Amino acid sequence: MATIQCKDIKFFNIQAILFDKNGTLEDSESYLRSLGQRGARMIDAQVPGIGEPLLMAFGINSDRLDPAGLISVASRRETEVAAAAYIAETGRGWFESLKIARQALAEADQYIDKTPSPLFAGSLEVLKYLSEAGLKLGILSAATTEDVQRFVSTHQLGDYLQLEMGVDEGPSKPDPILFLQACQALGVEPGATLMVGDSVGDMQMARNAQAAGCIGITWIGNSGNVKGADVVINQLDEIQVVM
């Protein structure tokens, strides 16, 4: 067990740390913005007039992406359902609306730039440092498990992680069952596990699962995006192991 310190806050008897992916380890803003913009255009081509409202719902304003917006923090399934709800408001049936949303986002994903999103500066070094300190590390993301595994493989993080978990079917963040399942997979108790994330959903999920603590990271300096965090950091290397 280890003592973890962030700024003036200490967390004692920690065995594991779970990290969110998008916006925490991965600088995915460009990818998510492109996905939302192309997806909205493709839906608008079939349902004229819906493009702009969809962009607002996604959290996209011109070239700015809201880190607390739908496409930044929701699972793909939740994004599809939200888009389908806008389509259904035009009078189309629900199943048709859901089909249009799913196909548009899937096709948009195929056509956007496939250059892997970069790691935030220092992410690799921090994972290596924490792993060498004997902590169990994992990713718990609203992205699909396949996306998480691709991310880990692309950036060669496998040596430092014991869990690569996304949301496929079933509950999504902030349901605490996800955190509990992740802890079970790691073989640790929630009370000995920290959550590091960039959204209110990450904080709520961990708190409701009785986690040891919640570390909010905001690379852009907006602590409002991580309300409920025990401590807010702006760089991952602020997570320190106290010997």
Phi and psi in degrees as a GROMACS rama.xvg file:
@    title "Ramachandran Plot"
@    xaxis  label "Phi"
@    yaxis  label "Psi"
@TYPE xy
-134.748  158.853  ALA-2
-100.892  125.721  THR-3
-108.541  132.257  ILE-4
-120.918  133.095  GLN-5
-129.73  116.767  CYS-6
55.7025  -121.656  LYS-7
-103.141  14.0638  ASP-8
-104.529  131.974  ILE-9
-116.705  140.046  LYS-10
-116.647  123.522  PHE-11
-101.363  153.721  PHE-12
56.7451  49.2793  ASN-13
-94.1784  131.433  ILE-14
-107.821  -26.1693  GLN-15
-148.096  155.644  ALA-16
-133.28  129.355  ILE-17
-105.459  134.78  LEU-18
-114.99  138.543  PHE-19
-69.3851  163.953  ASP-20
-100.898  -72.4068  LYS-21
-62.0902  123.198  ASN-22
83.6612  -4.83102  GLY-23
-115.56  -60.6131  THR-24
-97.5842  -32.4158  LEU-25
-111.171  128.193  GLU-26
-84.685  82.053  ASP-27
-99.8825  13.8513  SER-28
-57.4362  -47.445  GLU-29
-61.818  -43.8266  SER-30
-62.8731  -48.2737  TYR-31
-66.0192  -38.6339  LEU-32
-64.4505  -43.4742  ARG-33
-64.9275  -40.4224  SER-34
-61.1649  -46.7488  LEU-35
-66.1954  -41.2254  GLY-36
-66.0297  -45.752  GLN-37
-68.8123  -41.6065  ARG-38
-60.3649  -43.3676  GLY-39
-63.745  -40.441  ALA-40
-64.1583  -41.0504  ARG-41
-68.0776  -36.2077  MET-42
-70.4658  -40.4903  ILE-43
-61.8326  -30.5575  ASP-44
-65.2805  -28.5322  ALA-45
-95.8922  -30.2971  GLN-46
-128.112  81.4024  VAL-47
-54.9915  137.806  PRO-48
95.2005  -5.44198  GLY-49
-95.4562  -10.811  ILE-50
-59.2907  -50.7708  GLY-51
-65.0778  -46.8504  GLU-52
-58.5801  -36.3826  PRO-53
-65.2663  -42.8912  LEU-54
-59.9243  -40.8842  LEU-55
-64.0106  -41.6192  MET-56
-64.214  -38.0004  ALA-57
-68.8012  -20.7006  PHE-58
92.1979  27.8624  GLY-59
-112.486  123.162  ILE-60
-128.2  103.102  ASN-61
59.2588  -119.41  SER-62
-100.845  17.8052  ASP-63
-108.623  134.356  ARG-64
-112.563  125.305  LEU-65
-74.7636  117.283  ASP-66
-65.1664  -13.9888  PRO-67
-102.56  3.22223  ALA-68
-76.5195  170.479  GLY-69
-53.1598  -53.528  LEU-70
-72.977  -16.1344  ILE-71
-80.37  -35.612  SER-72
-118.712  -16.6168  VAL-73
-83.7223  159.213  ALA-74
-72.9206  164.612  SER-75
-59.9475  -41.0898  ARG-76
-61.726  -42.7672  ARG-77
-65.89  -36.911  GLU-78
-64.9269  -41.7143  THR-79
-61.3468  -44.8203  GLU-80
-64.9203  -41.8193  VAL-81
-63.6388  -43.247  ALA-82
-63.8809  -40.3029  ALA-83
-62.841  -34.9235  ALA-84
-63.4451  -38.8831  ALA-85
-65.9332  -40.7499  TYR-86
-64.6579  -41.8764  ILE-87
-63.302  -27.6152  ALA-88
-65.1453  -17.3928  GLU-89
-83.1821  -1.57881  THR-90
105.022  -0.684106  GLY-91
-78.5811  154.144  ARG-92
-66.2281  157.242  GLY-93
-63.3163  -46.4513  TRP-94
-67.2909  -35.9555  PHE-95
-65.5445  -41.9929  GLU-96
-62.2399  -43.4227  SER-97
-65.8989  -38.3729  LEU-98
-63.5786  -43.7544  LYS-99
-61.735  -45.2874  ILE-100
-63.3285  -46.3692  ALA-101
-63.5705  -45.9788  ARG-102
-64.6312  -41.2383  GLN-103
-64.4795  -44.7644  ALA-104
-69.3038  -35.8059  LEU-105
-66.6301  -42.6068  ALA-106
-69.4718  -38.9237  GLU-107
-60.3516  -39.3825  ALA-108
-63.364  -31.6779  ASP-109
-74.3305  -29.6058  GLN-110
-97.7872  -15.8916  TYR-111
-78.9052  165.66  ILE-112
-56.1164  125.835  ASP-113
-92.2725  9.66591  LYS-114
-60.4929  124.479  THR-115
-57.842  139.146  PRO-116
-64.5519  141.676  SER-117
-77.9792  159.902  PRO-118
-72.4657  147.44  LEU-119
-65.3662  148.679  PHE-120
-54.1048  128.697  ALA-121
88.0556  -5.04599  GLY-122
-60.6662  -47.2102  SER-123
-60.8273  -44.8999  LEU-124
-64.238  -37.8674  GLU-125
-68.9112  -42.0226  VAL-126
-61.6437  -42.5261  LEU-127
-63.6287  -44.313  LYS-128
-61.5585  -45.484  TYR-129
-69.9807  -37.3085  LEU-130
-64.3784  -43.2738  SER-131
-67.3868  -19.3621  GLU-132
-82.2936  -1.01953  ALA-133
93.8887  8.84901  GLY-134
-84.1841  145  LEU-135
-83.6373  132.759  LYS-136
-123.719  146.205  LEU-137
-152.293  162.678  GLY-138
-108.259  131.743  ILE-139
-128.422  102.203  LEU-140
-121.77  155.133  SER-141
-79.3852  -10.7101  ALA-142
-70.0256  168.514  ALA-143
-70.2553  158.332  THR-144
-60.137  -37.4477  THR-145
-60.5212  -42.1194  GLU-146
-63.6481  -41.1068  ASP-147
-63.2153  -45.4514  VAL-148
-63.8356  -38.6372  GLN-149
-65.0885  -41.5623  ARG-150
-60.5809  -46.9389  PHE-151
-62.7166  -43.3777  VAL-152
-65.9236  -44.3567  SER-153
-59.2966  -41.8274  THR-154
-99.6852  7.78014  HIS-155
54.1081  54.7517  GLN-156
-101.19  -2.68645  LEU-157
-57.7273  -30.3891  GLY-158
-68.7916  -16.7864  ASP-159
-110.766  -5.80342  TYR-160
-117.331  140.516  LEU-161
-107.558  -3.66909  GLN-162
-147.68  131.599  LEU-163
-127.374  92.0488  GLU-164
-121.512  128.429  MET-165
-121.99  -169.213  GLY-166
-110.978  118.329  VAL-167
-112.504  -78.185  ASP-168
-114.193  161.48  GLU-169
88.5985  -155.459  GLY-170
-68.1923  158.834  PRO-171
-129.326  175.532  SER-172
-60.4017  141.237  LYS-173
-98.793  28.1086  PRO-174
-60.6508  122.037  ASP-175
-64.9332  -17.261  PRO-176
-58.3861  -31.7654  ILE-177
-63.7548  -44.6174  LEU-178
-65.1193  -41.379  PHE-179
-64.3505  -40.38  LEU-180
-65.0761  -40.017  GLN-181
-64.1193  -42.4989  ALA-182
-64.4393  -40.5516  CYS-183
-61.8722  -41.8325  GLN-184
-64.1558  -32.9261  ALA-185
-83.2808  -14.6032  LEU-186
76.5762  33.4199  GLY-187
-129.658  161.969  VAL-188
-86.4022  145.692  GLU-189
-55.1511  -35.2929  PRO-190
-70.617  -4.35442  GLY-191
-116.839  18.1603  ALA-192
-128.482  134.098  THR-193
-99.9621  151.82  LEU-194
-114.504  131.231  MET-195
-117.745  118.988  VAL-196
-154.779  174.38  GLY-197
-116.065  13.9975  ASP-198
-136.78  159.533  SER-199
-59.9466  -36.2488  VAL-200
-60.7337  -38.9718  GLY-201
-61.6568  -43.6426  ASP-202
-67.3578  -45.272  MET-203
-62.7719  -43.9226  GLN-204
-57.5009  -49.9564  MET-205
-67.1912  -42.3528  ALA-206
-61.6834  -44.7022  ARG-207
-70.0634  -17.8571  ASN-208
-92.492  5.19598  ALA-209
62.5983  42.7921  GLN-210
-66.0745  162.391  ALA-211
-66.8765  -26.1183  ALA-212
175.616  165.055  GLY-213
-126.278  121.613  CYS-214
-108.392  115.273  ILE-215
-93.2797  132.994  GLY-216
-116.14  132.701  ILE-217
-134.774  97.0467  THR-218
-63.3034  -22.0683  TRP-219
-99.2234  1.03031  ILE-220
82.164  17.7893  GLY-221
-104.704  96.4452  ASN-222
-70.0542  -13.9044  SER-223
-64.3937  -22.5309  GLY-224
-74.6502  -13.5469  ASN-225
-127.926  41.9329  VAL-226
-57.8888  136.969  LYS-227
101.001  -7.44481  GLY-228
-71.5371  146.177  ALA-229
-72.1439  -31.4745  ASP-230
-152.683  146.255  VAL-231
-116.595  128.499  VAL-232
-119.693  162.146  ILE-233
-113.39  -8.0532  ASN-234
-143.345  143.266  GLN-235
-65.2827  -27.4262  LEU-236
-73.6261  2.68859  ASP-237
-77.6687  -9.75012  GLU-238
-83.401  111.227  ILE-239
-121.4  141.451  GLN-240
-91.6921  122.815  VAL-241
-93.1552  117.401  VAL-242
